[in-house]
Amino acid sequence: MSDPARFLPLSEATFYVMLALSQQPLHGYAIMQQAEALSAGSVVLGPGTLYGIFGTLEKQALIVKVAEEERRKIYALTELGKLVLAEQVRRLEIMVNSAARLKESK
């Protein structure tokens, strides 16, 4: 399997798309809503951005289309996608912990 670190760092928008898909497969509009909710409103995805991210993630085999209902395509994280997301979370935790330690030392 590919090394998850080679896909990192993820952009903020890509991170929230993958995070939204980490719980269950979703269609684009639901992902846009989830990303906004998960980011406390700091990330608002437009359709163009979202479908650009889908194209990239599909080419990288990090997501896969699992169904199509009416005109809605439903996507899911692949196993590799789950590994990449977990590695990004690990890196973010290091960043937050480092900042907290620095803040505490002041």
C-alpha positions in Angstrom: 0.0 0.0 0.0 1.1 3.6 -0.7 2.8 5.6 2.0 0.1 7.9 3.4 2.6 10.7 4.2 3.2 11.2 0.5 -0.3 12.8 0.2 0.3 15.3 3.0 -0.2 18.0 4.0 -3.9 18.2 3.0 -5.4 21.5 2.3 -8.0 22.6 4.8 -10.8 22.1 2.4 -9.6 18.6 1.5 -9.2 17.7 5.1 -12.8 18.6 5.9 -14.1 16.7 2.8 -12.2 13.6 4.0 -13.3 14.2 7.6 -16.9 14.4 6.5 -16.5 11.1 4.7 -14.8 9.4 7.6 -18.2 8.5 9.3 -20.2 7.4 6.3 -20.5 7.7 2.5 -22.1 11.0 1.5 -23.1 13.0 -1.6 -21.6 16.4 -2.5 -24.3 18.6 -0.9 -24.1 16.6 2.4 -20.3 16.9 2.4 -20.6 20.7 1.9 -22.9 20.9 4.9 -20.8 18.6 7.0 -17.6 20.5 6.2 -19.2 23.7 7.3 -20.5 22.2 10.5 -17.3 20.4 11.4 -15.2 23.5 10.8 -17.6 25.7 12.9 -18.4 27.7 9.8 -14.8 28.5 8.9 -14.8 26.4 5.8 -17.6 26.9 3.2 -17.2 24.8 0.1 -18.6 25.8 -3.2 -19.5 23.2 -5.9 -16.5 24.0 -8.0 -14.0 23.6 -5.1 -15.8 20.4 -4.0 -15.8 18.7 -7.4 -12.1 19.7 -7.9 -11.3 18.0 -4.7 -13.3 14.9 -5.7 -11.4 14.7 -8.9 -8.0 14.8 -7.2 -9.0 12.4 -4.4 -10.4 9.9 -6.9 -7.2 10.0 -9.0 -5.2 9.4 -5.8 -7.5 6.5 -4.9 -8.3 8.2 -1.5 -12.1 8.2 -2.3 -14.3 6.1 -4.5 -17.8 6.6 -5.9 -20.0 3.9 -4.2 -23.4 4.8 -5.6 -25.4 7.2 -7.6 -29.0 8.1 -6.6 -30.8 10.2 -9.1 -28.1 12.7 -10.0 -26.3 12.5 -6.7 -23.0 10.7 -6.6 -22.1 9.2 -3.3 -18.5 8.9 -2.2 -16.6 7.0 0.5 -13.1 7.0 1.8 -10.9 4.1 0.7 -8.7 2.3 3.1 -5.8 4.4 1.9 -7.9 7.5 2.4 -8.5 6.5 6.0 -4.8 6.1 6.6 -4.1 9.5 5.0 -6.7 11.2 7.1 -5.4 9.5 10.3 -1.8 10.7 9.5 -3.0 14.2 8.9 -4.8 14.2 12.2 -1.6 12.9 13.9 0.3 15.8 12.4 -2.3 18.3 13.4 -2.2 17.0 17.0 1.6 17.5 17.1 1.1 21.1 15.8 -1.6 21.9 18.4 0.4 20.3 21.2 3.5 22.2 20.3 1.6 25.5 20.2 0.0 24.8 23.6 3.4 24.0 25.2 4.9 27.2 23.8 2.0 29.2 25.0 2.3 27.6 28.5 6.0 28.4 28.7 5.3 32.2 28.4 
